[in-house]
């Protein structure tokens, strides 16, 4: 069974509410009119009974003839009818029990009676309830006719309201259903800032994010393909050369270096794709001085600094240092690079400075993004990985650059000493 549409569910809900409201309103209207008619009759009978009893006490009984549709009757204390002006209004014996000097009203089949005790006996003033019943039947008929008129009219108005209320959502649903991985443009709907409007805004935000992610994915694949194609071509050329001359040690060394470059490039790509630089940390107490000295010796650059310990992953921190130093060495050569380590407050400050040509100002804001290349070349992944590693350790990398001087500054939280 297919699910009902939102418009139909809205229409059904409002129609049921309209039905309940209409039935309750008509019922309460009928009950209110009935209480008003009966209340008016009771008040009239009680007032007439009070006046008649007062006249009897003063000896001004007068005649006991029916006037204005009200019949006067007189009963003895034992319930015997002394004067009965309307046989159809004879009261039952139990209705005459407990009658006092304060008038009371009892209802019998077809009439109502006001009873009061007088010196002559029990006085009863009765009046037919047939007019009230006729009026109530006419009222019920009118209310029923009103129901059969108002309910369909209300249902039509409810349908139009539900259709109007659901139209923006239906248009949004159709527009969203047309979106696909090949079509991620925003939904072109202008809605007020209500629930529907905020929903469409959220969907548009998601579509834009997917669009950006897809564009970045395409750029990433294009850049990765380009970066892998060049060393792969070089590697294949040297392997072909080795095939023709197996003893060519220079070609073998170049092939090995190229393969190592490709391995590092693939590792960097996987680290960024999987987020390993941020997630897979193996924390130890790291001697940052020894680590920086090791990285500096590996690249043949100068190093000075203080002793400092941090809590972190030594392999990741060494990778961070290698990436920064390698980037500077490509720009200025080993002799133009200096590594320094200092303590600054509760942080260790690592500096890698080179005397290269500097970084163009337009590149600085996106220097730590993937495939953002500086003047020294490279794949543009090392700095992005270094930034990810620094942030994973609660630190940050900043850069200053001008022609002839570029400084990368890394701040990492120092290991807290036990008192």
ABEGO torsion letter per residue (X at the ends): XBBBBAAAAAAAAAAAAAAAAAAAAAAAAAAAAAAAAAAAAAAAAAAAAAAAAAAAAAGBAEBBBBBGGBBBBBBBAAGBBABBABAAABBBAAAABGBBABBBBBBBBGBBBBBBBBAAEBBBBBBBAAAAAAAAAAAAAAAAAAAAAAAAAAAAAAAAAAAAAAAAAAAAAAAAAABBAABABBBBBBBBBBAAAAAAAAAAAAAAAAAAAAAAAAAAAAAAAAAAAAAAAAAAAAAAAAAABAABAAAAAAAAAAAAAAAAAAAAAAAAAAGAAAABBBBBBBBAAAAAAAAAAAAGBBBBEBBBBBBBBAAAAAAAAAAAAAAAAAAAEAAABBBBBBBBEABBBBBBBBABAEBBAAAAAAAABBGBBBAAEEAGAAAAAAAAAAAAAGBBBBBBBBBGBBBBBBBBBBBBBBX
